[in-house]
Amino acid sequence: MAACVWGRDHRITYSRAVDYRPPSQHKADPDLETLHDKVTPWMIEPLVRWFEPFLVARDDLGESSPILDFIEALEMNLQLPTPIDRHDPGADLRARMSADPRFGIMAISYVLSTISVIRTDDQTVTNTQVVALDKLLRDSGSVWEVTELGVQDGVEGEKQLTLARRDLVVAKLAVSDVRAQGPRAGAFLADAWNAIATIEPQPSEAYDKAVKAVEVAAQPVVLPNNPNARLGQIIAAMKDKPSDEK
């Protein structure tokens, strides 16, 4: 549609690419109002700015130089067939995200894998870049959010960072509830959630862990005398129970 405004001495005319819709006439647009699992066009520039401190170092005079260790590690981790441009790595990432919407998510995931934080009763270490990333993902309508995972054999309270799907938040809360009530079953469910909610989901692994969680939770109740009971045995015992009561 076309619209115009009046200046003091002349009229300025401009065109708009999208019709304005008053709030009362607004209808849901599935393409704009659902969570996205890839890098959308409106995410590219903020992400380029977010990546910059990892890609480029600046000296006291403002001169910049590529951070080769990080760039080379990113290339190897993502197995890039063509190297990132050392002269302007930000522009290179911009072009790659435009060409492949999944590239940016994979790159973010790698960056997070190099970062850990501490969460204990005595101290909390917050990474400002991680906070900025999580806000960027949320504000842009991304399905992904930054999630903390406990680090085995690490320092007390150390958390590894990863991307997890925001649309599985209800399942995540359910896992937390189960863990509070039954640590063993909850641990298996947490493993299942971690296997299915990542950018490279492992359905078979998630299924196996979920089955083990059910077995651990149900065995003491259904077959208390059989500590090695499997899910099939537990289901059979539950089916037989009504007939035993007759």
C-alpha positions as CSV (number, residue, x, y, z in Angstrom):
1,M,0.0,0.0,0.0
2,A,1.1,3.6,-0.5
3,A,1.0,6.2,2.3
4,C,2.1,9.8,2.6
5,V,3.0,12.4,5.3
6,W,3.0,16.2,5.0
7,G,6.1,18.2,5.7
8,R,6.0,22.0,6.4
9,D,6.8,22.9,2.7
10,H,6.1,19.8,0.7
11,R,4.6,16.3,0.8
12,I,6.8,13.2,1.2
13,T,5.4,10.1,-0.3
14,Y,6.7,6.6,0.5
15,S,5.6,3.0,-0.1
16,R,5.2,0.2,2.4
17,A,5.8,-3.4,1.5
18,V,3.3,-4.8,4.1
19,D,-0.2,-3.6,4.8
20,Y,-0.8,-2.3,8.3
21,R,-3.3,-4.3,10.2
22,P,-4.9,-2.8,13.4
23,P,-4.7,-5.1,16.4
24,S,-8.4,-5.8,16.3
25,Q,-7.9,-7.2,12.7
26,H,-4.8,-9.1,13.4
27,K,-4.8,-12.7,12.4
28,A,-2.2,-15.3,13.3
29,D,0.5,-15.7,10.7
30,P,2.0,-19.2,11.1
31,D,5.2,-18.3,9.4
32,L,5.9,-15.4,11.8
33,E,4.3,-16.5,15.0
34,T,5.7,-20.0,15.5
35,L,9.1,-20.8,16.9
36,H,11.8,-21.3,14.3
37,D,14.5,-24.0,14.5
38,K,16.8,-22.3,12.0
39,V,18.4,-18.9,11.6
40,T,15.8,-16.5,10.2
41,P,16.8,-13.4,8.2
42,W,16.1,-11.1,11.1
43,M,18.5,-13.1,13.3
44,I,21.6,-12.8,11.0
45,E,22.9,-9.3,11.9
46,P,22.5,-9.7,15.7
47,L,24.2,-13.1,15.5
48,V,27.1,-11.7,13.5
49,R,27.6,-9.0,16.2
50,W,27.4,-11.8,18.9
51,F,30.0,-13.9,17.1
52,E,32.4,-11.0,16.6
53,P,34.3,-11.2,19.9
54,F,35.0,-14.9,19.2
55,L,36.3,-14.2,15.7
56,V,38.2,-10.9,15.9
57,A,40.6,-9.4,18.5
58,R,41.1,-5.7,18.7
59,D,44.2,-4.0,20.1
60,D,44.5,-0.7,22.0
61,L,44.7,1.2,18.7
62,G,41.5,-0.4,17.3
63,E,43.3,-2.6,14.9
64,S,41.7,-6.0,14.4
65,S,43.1,-9.4,13.7
66,P,41.4,-12.8,13.3
67,I,41.4,-15.2,16.3
68,L,42.9,-18.1,14.4
69,D,42.7,-20.7,17.1
70,F,38.9,-20.2,17.4
71,I,38.3,-19.9,13.6
72,E,40.3,-23.1,12.9
73,A,38.6,-25.0,15.7
74,L,35.2,-23.9,14.3
75,E,36.1,-25.1,10.8
76,M,37.2,-28.5,12.1
77,N,34.3,-29.0,14.4
78,L,31.8,-28.1,11.7
79,Q,33.9,-29.8,9.0
80,L,33.6,-26.9,6.7
81,P,34.6,-27.7,3.1
82,T,35.9,-24.2,2.5
83,P,37.8,-22.1,5.1
84,I,36.4,-19.0,6.7
85,D,37.7,-15.8,5.3
86,R,40.5,-14.5,7.6
87,H,40.2,-11.0,6.4
88,D,36.5,-10.6,7.3
89,P,35.3,-13.6,9.2
90,G,32.1,-11.8,10.2
91,A,31.0,-11.2,6.6
92,D,31.9,-14.8,5.9
93,L,29.6,-16.1,8.7
94,R,26.9,-13.7,7.5
95,A,27.0,-15.2,4.0
96,R,27.0,-18.8,5.3
97,M,24.0,-18.2,7.6
98,S,22.2,-16.6,4.6
99,A,23.0,-19.6,2.4
100,D,22.3,-22.3,5.0
101,P,19.9,-21.4,7.9
102,R,21.2,-24.4,9.9
103,F,24.8,-23.2,9.8
104,G,24.3,-20.5,12.4
105,I,22.7,-22.9,14.9
106,M,25.5,-25.4,14.5
107,A,28.1,-22.6,15.0
108,I,26.3,-21.3,18.1
109,S,26.3,-24.9,19.5
110,Y,30.0,-25.1,19.0
111,V,30.7,-21.8,20.8
112,L,28.6,-23.0,23.8
113,S,30.5,-26.2,23.9
114,T,33.6,-24.2,24.7
115,I,32.0,-22.3,27.6
116,S,31.2,-23.6,31.1
117,V,29.8,-21.7,34.2
118,I,29.7,-22.4,37.9
119,R,26.5,-22.7,39.9
120,T,26.8,-23.5,43.6
121,D,25.3,-22.3,46.8
122,D,28.4,-20.1,47.4
123,Q,29.0,-18.6,44.0
124,T,27.4,-18.0,40.7
125,V,29.5,-17.2,37.6
126,T,27.5,-15.6,34.8
127,N,28.8,-15.2,31.3
128,T,27.4,-12.0,29.8
129,Q,27.8,-13.3,26.2
130,V,25.7,-16.3,27.1
131,V,23.0,-14.1,28.6
132,A,23.0,-11.9,25.5
133,L,22.7,-15.0,23.3
134,D,19.8,-16.4,25.2
135,K,18.0,-13.0,25.0
136,L,18.7,-12.9,21.3
137,L,17.2,-16.3,20.7
138,R,14.2,-15.6,22.8
139,D,13.5,-12.1,21.2
140,S,13.9,-13.5,17.7
141,G,11.4,-16.3,18.2
142,S,13.9,-19.1,18.0
143,V,12.9,-22.5,19.3
144,W,16.4,-22.9,20.8
145,E,17.5,-21.7,24.3
146,V,20.7,-22.0,26.3
147,T,20.6,-24.9,28.7
148,E,23.0,-25.9,31.5
149,L,24.0,-29.5,31.9
150,G,25.9,-30.9,34.9
151,V,29.5,-31.8,34.2
152,Q,30.6,-35.3,35.4
153,D,34.0,-35.5,37.0
154,G,34.3,-31.7,36.9
155,V,34.6,-29.1,39.6
156,E,31.7,-28.6,42.0
157,G,28.8,-26.8,40.4
158,E,30.4,-26.7,36.9
159,K,27.8,-26.6,34.2
160,Q,28.3,-27.2,30.5
161,L,26.3,-25.1,28.1
162,T,24.3,-26.4,25.1
163,L,21.2,-25.6,23.0
164,A,17.9,-27.2,23.8
165,R,14.5,-26.9,22.3
166,R,12.3,-24.3,24.1
167,D,9.1,-26.1,23.0
168,L,10.0,-29.0,25.2
169,V,10.0,-26.9,28.3
170,V,7.0,-28.7,29.8
171,A,8.9,-32.0,29.4
172,K,11.9,-30.5,31.0
173,L,9.8,-29.4,34.0
174,A,8.3,-32.9,34.3
175,V,11.8,-34.4,34.3
176,S,12.8,-32.0,37.2
177,D,9.7,-33.1,39.2
178,V,10.5,-36.8,38.7
179,R,14.2,-36.2,39.7
180,A,13.0,-34.6,42.9
181,Q,10.9,-37.6,43.8
182,G,13.1,-40.4,42.4
183,P,16.7,-39.7,41.7
184,R,17.5,-42.9,39.7
185,A,14.4,-42.6,37.5
186,G,14.9,-38.9,37.2
187,A,18.5,-39.4,36.0
188,F,17.4,-41.7,33.2
189,L,14.7,-39.2,32.2
190,A,17.3,-36.4,32.2
191,D,19.5,-38.4,29.9
192,A,16.5,-39.1,27.6
193,W,15.6,-35.4,27.5
194,N,19.2,-34.4,26.7
195,A,19.3,-37.0,23.9
196,I,16.1,-35.7,22.2
197,A,16.2,-31.9,22.9
198,T,19.5,-31.1,21.2
199,I,20.3,-29.9,17.7
200,E,21.3,-33.5,16.8
201,P,18.6,-35.6,18.5
202,Q,19.2,-39.3,19.1
203,P,15.7,-40.8,19.3
204,S,16.9,-44.4,20.0
205,E,19.0,-43.2,22.9
206,A,16.1,-41.1,24.3
207,Y,13.8,-44.1,24.0
208,D,16.2,-46.5,25.8
209,K,16.7,-44.1,28.6
210,A,13.0,-43.4,29.0
211,V,12.3,-47.1,29.2
212,K,14.9,-47.5,31.9
213,A,13.3,-44.7,33.8
214,V,9.9,-46.4,33.7
215,E,11.5,-49.7,34.8
216,V,13.4,-48.1,37.7
217,A,10.2,-46.3,38.9
218,A,7.8,-49.2,38.4
219,Q,9.8,-52.3,39.5
220,P,9.7,-51.7,43.3
221,V,5.9,-51.2,43.1
222,V,4.8,-53.8,40.6
223,L,7.5,-56.5,41.0
224,P,9.3,-55.8,44.3
225,N,10.8,-59.3,44.4
226,N,12.4,-59.0,41.0
227,P,15.0,-56.2,41.0
228,N,16.0,-57.1,37.4
229,A,12.4,-56.8,35.9
230,R,12.2,-55.4,32.4
231,L,9.4,-53.3,31.0
232,G,7.7,-56.2,29.3
233,Q,7.5,-58.1,32.6
234,I,6.2,-55.1,34.4
235,I,3.5,-54.6,31.8
236,A,2.5,-58.2,32.0
237,A,2.3,-58.2,35.8
238,M,0.1,-55.1,35.7
239,K,-2.2,-56.7,33.2
240,D,-2.4,-59.9,35.3
241,K,-3.1,-58.1,38.5
242,P,-6.9,-57.5,38.0
243,S,-7.5,-61.2,37.3
244,D,-5.5,-62.1,40.5
245,E,-7.9,-60.0,42.6
246,K,-11.0,-61.9,41.3
